[in-house]
Amino acid sequence: MFDQKSENGASVGVDASSSEWINELLLGMRLSGVSYRRVQIAPPFGIRFDTDVRCAQFHFVAQGPVLLRLGDSEQVLASGDAVLLPRGGRHDLLSSPEVQSRDIEQIEALPLCEDFSCVDECADRLDGAPPARLFSGCMQFDLGGMQPLMTLMPGVMHVGTLLSRHPEMLPMLETMAREASLERAGAAGILSRLADVVAASIVRGWVECDCADIGGWVEALRDPRLGKVIAAVHREPGRDWTVAAMAAEMGSSRSVFAERFRHSLGVSPLGYVTQLRMRLATQWIAERQLSIEQVAERLGYGSQAAFSRAFKRATGRTPGAVRSH
């Protein structure tokens, strides 16, 4: 039912030095559902999703097959497959390539509870063709300090490439298949929570094993000495970080550390700290509704005014403008 083969040559082991930064940085990952749909639909069908690029889209196929089309690429999802599109975007789920798609928002759905609805288009079929059963979720996806990884992720992340390394995911997928196929009390809540966990597991598996060859940021994190510094900065973004303090974390001179850091990440050490602080500030102000004074204190600024000046200089906007959006 589930493909347990990993991609040839794609996986890279995680040693103890790598696991430290993975643990630290994944603490900042937030993946929470915005809306979920359970879909039961008879072929021929075509469903178009146009997910905001600031959100991720998750699909689980309880009964397939289903064709996923994203841009010019297509892949067949079998029963038991799950995929995460970390940057959302326009894509289609089809019974066959020639079928025209309908916008999922225009298909009649029965609301079951808050943020959860059901689509049921299973008219009696003379040919006995079985319906497809799907579960889809639109999710807010924020990696916090790991936000640079968003642009490095593939457009589609497939659970099938992880199962051989993470067999603990199999029972979750099997439970999702049962819950999506049966009309049981509480299925909406169980499916929603399982979707969040499976999607987060897909991201974690990719970070651990499949992102070794995608650029300087991850390469720097995998460097035991440099990764230790980056993890420390993410753990304590409000600390009074200086080049000397970061060099001490790495156990090298300031000049050697600064050159190695800039070469690996393409930005100065203090520039990196500022970028991280501004991303966190934007998140805390806009989404967590923290006061500007609270954010300034958490990020180590001596006053609200000093923080506001730094924020405006780095982002071109005032903290108040971020909150108003």
N, C-alpha and C positions, 0 to 999 in steps of 0.2 A: 504493500500500500504506500509506503514511504520510501523514496530514493535515499539510500544511506551512503552514496558514494560522494566523496569530496572532490573538488576540482583538482585536476592533476597539477601538482607543483604549486598550488596556491597557498597551502597552509604553512605556517611557520610556528614553531613551538614557542611557548612563553616561559621564560626562566624567572627566577626569583626577583631579579632586578627589574624586569618588565612588569611583573605583577603589582609592584608597589605603585607605579604611576597609574596603572589601569584601575586599581582599587580607588586611589585618590580621585582620579578624574571622573570616573563613573558615578561617584557620589553626587556629582553635579548634574547628572543626566535626569531630565524630567520628560516623561512621555505620558500624556494623559488624554483620555478620549474626549472628543468634541461631539461626535455623533456616530452611531452604529446602526447597521442595517443587516437584517437576516433576509436573504433573497432566495426564493424558490421560483424557478422560471423554466418553462418548457421551451425547447428549441423549435424553430430558429429564434435566436435572440441576440441582441447587441446592446450593451449598456455602456454609456460614456460617463466617465468621471472627470471632473475638471477641478481638481483639488488645489487650493491655494498653495503656492510654493513655500509658504511659511509653515505649512502643516505636512505631516506624513500621511500616507494612505496604506492601510493594511488590508490584505485580502486572504481569506482562508477558504479553500475549496473542500467542502464536506462531501460533495458528490460531483464528479466531473465527467469528462475533461472540459476545460475551458481555455480559450485562447486569449492570452494577454498581449495586447498591442500597445507599445509605447513608441511614438514616433515611427521610425522605419523598422524597428525591431519587433519580433514576435516570438513568443514562447508558449508552449502548451503546459498548462497546470493540470496535473492529475488529481484524483481524489486524495485528500490528505496533504496537499501542498499548501504552503503559506508563503507569502511574499510581503516585503515592506518596501514601499517607494518613499525614501526618506525626504525627498524634496517635492513630493506630490506631483502636480502637473496634470496635463490632459492625457488620458489613457482609456483604453476600451477593454471590456471583457466580452468575448464573442463565442457563439456556438460554432461558427465557421468563418473563414476569412471574408466571404462575400457579403455577409449580413450587414445592413446599415444599423448604426447605433442610435439609441435614444438617451437623452440626458437623464441620469438617475434622479435628478431633482424633479423631473416632469413625470415620473412614473408614480402612480398612486400607491401610497404606503399607509399601513395602519399603525398609528403610534401605540406602542405597548406601555411605555413609561418614558420618563424624561430622557431625551437623547437616544432613544432606541425605538426603531420602527421595523415593520415587516412588509416585504413585497411578496405577494403570492400571485403568480400568473401561471398556474398549472392547469389550463383547460384540458379536458379529456382528449387524448391523442389516439386516433384510429391506428396509427402505426406502432403504438406502445413505446415510443421513445421516452426514456426516463428524463425527468427534469434535472436541471443543475441546482445544487444547493450551495449557497455561498454565504459567507459572513464577512462583512466589510466594516472597517472602522476608519474614520478620519480623526487624526490625533495631533495635538500640539506637541511639537518635538523640539526640545531645547537641550543642548548639550552643555550649557553653562560655559565653564572654562574650556571645554573641548570643542567649542563652536567651529574652529578652523577645520575640524574633521568633516563638517557637513558638505563642504564643496569637494571633498576628496572621495566621498562615498559613491558607489555605483548607483545608477538610476533605479535599479531593481536589486534588492537583496533577498536571496532565496534560502529558505530554511533547509532545503535538501542538501546544501553544501555543508551544513553544520552537524547533521545528525550523527555521522560516524564519530565525530569528536565529542559531541554532547548528547549522548543517548537519553539523558534525563528529560530532554524536550519531547521525546516520543509520547509518553503518557499524557502530557498536556495536549498535544495535537489529537490524540485519540479521544480524549475527553471532549475537546471542541467538536470533533466529528459527531459524537453522540448527542451533545447538547444542541447542535445546529439541525439535527435530523428529527428530534423528538419534541413534541409539544409538552414540555415539562414546566412545572411552576419554578420560577427563579432562574430559568435558562438565560434570560436577558442579562442579569447581573453576572452570572458565572461566565458567559461568553465574553462580556466586556472586560472583566478582570483578566481572564486568560489571554485575551488578545493583547492587553497591555504587557503582560509578562512575556509572552512569546516574542512580541515585537522588540522589547528591551533585550531579550536574549539573543535575537538576531544581531542587534547592534553590538552587543558585547562580544559575541563570537567573531564578528568581523574585525573589531578593534584588536582582539587578542591574536588572531591568526592570519587574517587575510589582508592586512594593510601595511605589510613590511616594505613594499616597493613603491610607495606612492608619494614620497617627497620628504623634505628636510624636517618638517615638524615631527612626524612620527619617527623618523630616523633619530632625531635628537632625543625623543622620549625613550627610545630603546637603548640609547647610550647610557650605561649604568651611572656614570658620574654626572653627565649633563641632565639626564632624566630625573635624577635626585633633586637637582636644583629646581627644575620646572615643577615637579610635584610639590615641593616646599612652597613655591610662590603661589600655586593654586590653592594649597591648603591654608595659607595665611596671606591673602592678598592685601590686608591692611597693615602688614608689618612694614617697618621703615626700611625698605629694601634699597641697598646701595650696591654698586658693582663689587665693592669689597666684601659685603655680606654674602652675596651670591657666590663669589669666588671661593669664600671660605667653606660654603656648603659643598662645593665641588672639590675642594682641597687643592687649589691651584692658585697661581698668581693672578692678579686682576687682568693683566694684559693678555695672558694666555686664555683665560676664561672668556673675556670679552670678544676676542678674535674667534674663538671656537663657537661661541654662541651666535655671533652675527653670521658666520659662515654657514652654520647649520639652519638657522631660522630666517635669515635675511632681514633681521631687525636687531637693533641694539638691545641689551638686557633691560635697560630702563624703559625703552620704548615698548617692549613686550609687557612689562608690568603695567604701564599706562593703558595699553590696549585691553588687557584683561580687566582692569578696574572699570573701565568705561563700559565694557560689555555687561559686567555684573551690575553696575549702577543702573544701566538702562533696564535690565531685567527686574531689578528690585523696585525701581520707581514705577515702571509701567505695569508690571504684572503683580507684584506682591504689595504694591501700594505703600511701601515704606516712605517715611518722610525724608526730605532731602537732608535734614540734620542727622537722621539715623544712618543714612547711606554714607554721608561724609565721615561719620565716626567709625563705621565698620571698615571703611577703606583707608583709614589712617590719615585723613586730612585734618589739619589743625582747626579748621573752622568751616562753616557752611559756605562762606564766601570763597575760600580757597578752593574748595571742591567745585563750586559752580564755575569759577574761572577755568579750572583745569578741564572740566566737562565741555564747556563751550569751545575751548581751544582745540580739544581733540575731536569733537563731533560736529561742531558748527551749530549746535542747538543748545538752548538752556535746559536744565533739568525740568523746569516747569513745563516746557513745550513737550517733552517726552511724556509727562503725566497726562497732558490734555489729549494725547492721542490714544 
